[in-house]
Amino acid sequence: MYKPVKRPVTLRLDADVLAWFQRSGQGYQTRINQALRKAMSEERKKAGE
């Protein structure tokens, strides 16, 4: 099973975006990561990678 290495970063998000993810409770950072991974995957498909 693929398990990517996690790296701590500082990321500036709009307050309303962060609040939207946090509303669902614990695990909001994981959900943000999943949303970014989905966007990355879709962009790669468009680029033909």
N, C-alpha and C positions, 0 to 999 in steps of 0.2 A: 504494500500500500504506500502511495506517495504521501510523504509528510514534509511540506516545505519548511525551511528554517524560518523562524520568526525573528524579526529585528525590531527593537524598540525605536520609535521615531516620534517626532513632534509634528503634529499635523493641525493646521488651522482650518476649521470648518465653520461655515455659517451657523449661527446659533440655532436657527430654526431647523436646519438639517440634523444637527447633533441632538436636539430635543426630540425630533421625530424618532430617531433610532433609540434613544434612551427611554422613550415612553413604553417600549415593549419589555423593559426591565433588564435584568442581568444578561450579559452576553452581547451587549450592543456593539462592542468592538469587533466581535466575530462577525456580526451581521454587516457591519461596515466593510470588513474585509471581503465577505462573500459578494457584496454588491460591486465592489471594485474588481474582484476576480471575474464576475460575470461580464462587466463592461469591457475588461481586457480581452476576454475570450471572444466576445462579439466583434470587437475591433480587429482582432487577429483573423477571424473568419472573413471579414470584409477585405482585409489586405492580402488574403490568400496564404497566410502562414500555416 
